[in-house]
Structure formats: C-alpha cells, structure tokens
Amino acid sequence: MDENPIKKWYLDFKRKRDEIVNLRGLKTPEEIADYFTYANLKKHHPDFCPLFAKNEKCHNLEDEELVCYFCACPYYDYEYYDEEKKEYGRCKINSIYGKRNEWGYWDCSECLLPHRKKFVIAYLTKYGKQGH
C-alpha cells in the first residue's frame, strides 16, 4: 500500500498547530479560537498555511471569523486512503457540504462548521485540546 499523504499532512499540521498553542501558552478554548483566526495567523505565522502568501482562503468566511485551528477537521477521516478506488479521505459525519474532487480527495471546502469560533470553543470545551 502506498504511503497515505493525507495522514502525513494531518500529522504535520497537528504538530505545527500544537507548537503554536504551546509557544503562546494558549489554555482556554476562547484563547485558542481567538488566536487561530485567519487574520491573526496570517499576520503572526505567515508560514502556517500556503494560502496566506497568496492572500487566499479555503473557506468563505470573514478573516476574523475563519478559525484555522481545525484546518484538520475532527470529522475528516485521514486514515481512509484507498488507492484502488482512487478515494482519499472522507467525512465521518457525511456532511452534505462535502464532495469528492476530480483527483479522488474528499473536498470539504464548502463546509464551514469546524471553522467558526462558536464550534471551536464548544468542541474544545467538550473534548479538550487532545480531543482531536
């Protein structure tokens, strides 16, 4: 079986995200959600996302409302990688806003759920930082 690039990306993202949380001493869900806004990360961590340099966003939310903490969504199945079917990743909650793109990757760019402050705060309050 080929190496799963989705899982590799997820682990790299999680490492970068956790480094920022630890470096900044972010403790509460509110602190995390506020710090991980697109606008703040773009300013203070320009290498966090390749879209920052292009002044682009993956989801259609205002810069202060788009929270990048769950760029690696807790409902995305990073383990699912089927080279034979050409299907890579999938949504664990079967969101109607996701679709498989032309390369076989699950595309959830239309889903805004994990990128809103309210969701991030509620999820982290319920499951903690280690919940994902």
FENNORJO-V982372 format. One record per backbone hydrogen bond with DSSP energy under -0.5 kcal/mol. NH is the residue of the N-H (numbers start at 1). CO is the residue of the C=O. If there is no record, write none. Layout:
BEGIN
nh = (NH	NH)
co = (CO	CO)
END
This chain:
BEGIN
nh = (5	8	9	10	11	12	13	14	15	16	17	18	19	20	21	22	23	24	25	26	32	33	34	35	36	37	38	38	39	41	42	43	44	45	48	52	53	54	55	55	56	61	65	66	67	67	68	68	71	73	76	77	78	80	81	82	83	86	87	88	89	92	92	94	98	99	101	104	106	107	108	110	111	115	116	120	121	122	123	124	125	126	127	128	131	132)
co = (3	4	5	6	7	8	9	10	11	12	13	14	15	16	17	18	19	20	21	21	28	29	30	31	32	34	63	66	63	37	38	39	40	41	45	49	49	50	51	52	51	59	62	62	65	115	36	66	68	71	73	90	76	77	79	87	81	82	82	104	80	75	90	91	95	107	105	101	88	99	106	97	108	112	113	116	117	118	119	120	121	122	123	124	128	129)
END
